[in-house]
Amino acid sequence: MLSRKGIIPEEYVLTTRLAEDISDHRYQAKQRRARFVAKNGTCNVAHKNIREQGRFLMDVFTTVVDLKWHYTLFIFTMSFLCTWLLFAMIWWLLAFAHGDLDNQEEGFVPCVTSIHSFTSAFLFSIEVQVTIGFGGRMITEECPVAILVLIVQNIVGLVINAIMMGCIFMKTAQAHRRAETLIFSKHAVVALRNGNLCFMFRVGDLRKSMIISATIRMQVVRKTSSAEGEVVPLNQIDIQTENPVGTNGIFLVSPLIICHNIDKSSPLYDLSPTCLSHHEDLEVIVILEGVVETTGITTQARTSYLADEILWGQRFVPIVAEEDGRYSVDYSKFGNTVRVPTPNCTARQLDENAGTLGNISFSPRHTVRRRNVSVKLKPKFTLFEDAS
């Protein structure tokens, strides 16, 4: 009312601002970057508009193995049921053509004994293919065509058994089942190690059976553009892990902290604490590959870390302790971290100003805690005085 009379300027009236649609993109927070690889290792990629669908039928075995369980069981059941019905129809037609259904004359020799209807032909088809042999129905020498059908049905049954049993076995023994017991830390950390900024995460194996020839690969996935203006939405850049032997192989008996030294060749060379926000276009993918000791099948475990899942200035707490002559692992502290003094600058700035590390105190080097459970410590005080 006052704005209509000109007493208060229009831009100072709040009613027009409150009446605006809050769903407008100007008032929405920037959404979190979509993952390329989920935390459980699944790839967040949807394949659309595939025109050549027939390529999947050229590899039927892999297609059946990749299907969900209820589809696989449906195909398993229908493959046997359809062949039983198909050959039941063939046996019934042979009996009908030879006159076995209605002929009751003495001395008449049918192609297959005791087939009087389609139901009895269906039962005989099941007996032939699964080699049950109840003894009530049997083939005779009267019809050579029936002998040929018997041979064909046996061969078809063996092929179906081999294919379907192979699919069920491969589906139950898939490599990603073993990857369920390979765990990664929920967060990655960036801290100083030996005077250099390092990107670190923890990996562990819950099973006693080892992963042979285990290797770790890391990639940075981000949107980049070339000098010619070409935009690459998912540019994958390999980054090396710190290993004295020059390879990415690890001995995964106990949980390990995988370290990447952020140097000039690293794509994280310009990473700073201000870049670790939820809308930053950065994702670090970790891939663990190895051979399962018990089955000999190659398995792969994957995870990823977005920018807001990277903790700056923290490191993982020790979880390996020596007890009674052996090492024990406390998995309850697998992802726990502790703050450590870390410069709030990029690795590039740290290399340019290397002299600023003189006043930074470093944490202890040892990462293995020794505990002697057999020694009992005497308490500093007691609630009751000693009687002696």
PyMOL commands that set and color helices and strands:
alter all, ss='L'
color gray80, all
select helices_A, chain A and resi 10-12+15-18+25-27+54-57+60-66+69-98+118-129+144-172+175-181+273-275+307-309+331-333+347-352+354-359
alter helices_A, ss='H'
color red, helices_A
select strands_A, chain A and resi 182-184+188-193+196-205+211-225+231-239+249-250+256-261+283-292+298-306+310-312+314-316+320-323+326-329+337-339+368-370
alter strands_A, ss='S'
color yellow, strands_A
deselect
rebuild
show_as cartoon
